[in-house]
């Protein structure tokens, strides 16, 4: 066996094993669209010829269409192979070894992975028990070495948000840093800093959007990074010219036209979220208000037993107990009406089968910690 070693930064990183096996149940675990993409996607894909599969994809026209949808110039948007690649491109482009990357935690684990891979110093600001964004402590943590600040709003896995004014203040407090605002769950919240990008007032912000959630294209892997022309040009240098395949580009092109479908789907999710709140309250399960397509609840030390019990009843949920500050917490994705009915019934039966009581949430965690989850 070769003794060849990777860079020290890679060697120090935890290995990630995606928990995708055996997902042949009701998928309320990955925050996916649990219905389908717009019907226009099927129509558009049906027009593809076999010859089109022999041609390298051209993302420029679709980037221009997405940019127009955002109210931006074509050169202000870069499409990526999922928001994952977008985040990677941002860290790869702007972080050097020793630079500080600042973000609140718990949040999306790929921030850690990508910043660590570049040898950056991770400055994690822990949320309090209310899981509110640590705004004042975030501002206080900014230093001359801060090169990248990542703000996730709504945040995964907590569902909390950062106000537009808070983001503006942070951006102005760190003019020497890139501010990446991850708006993957924007559709379920409605508030964005895109207007600040359109006006040109904030020159150091990048906005990440995804087509995996509301648009229902997770399998095709498409995300977008929007920003000032000069920052996007830097990212474009680091990006492969053919990183988004033609099938995905065709689907995105059709999806952005169908705002009526997106409005319908988002309405289903926001209504369903209220149903889940009421059900959890009736079962006396503590939870946090969410502005995304999921709800985080507090089960307590027997969280793994709960997740296994839900799976046995045909419903997948996500154990988030490995995240910092989320001992005993489990996240459930909001689906359509019939899916919520099924999910609530499984939740009720699982808790009853466990003999669970609300008093359990205050018991100390006794199970070993695992690597933080990804989605």
Secondary structure, 3 states (H helix, E strand, C coil): CCCCCCCHHHHCCCCCCCCCCCCCCEECCCCCCCCCCCHHHHHHHCCCCHHHHHCCCCCHHHHHHHHHHHCCCHHHEEEECHHHHHHHHHHHHHCCCCCEEEEEECCCHHHHHHHHHCCCEEEEEECCCCCCCCHHHHHHHCCCCEEEEEEECCCCCCCCCCCHHHHHHHHHHCCCCEEEEECCCHHHCCCCCHHHHHHCCCCCEEEEEECCCCCCCHHHCCEEEEECHHHHHHHHHHCCCCCCCHHHHHHHHHHCCCHHHHHHHHHHHHHHHHHHHHHHHHCCCEEECCCCCEEEEECCCCHHHHHHHHHHCCEECEECCCCCCCCCEEEEECCCHHHHHHHHHHHHHHHHHHCCCHHHHHCCCCCCCCCCCCC
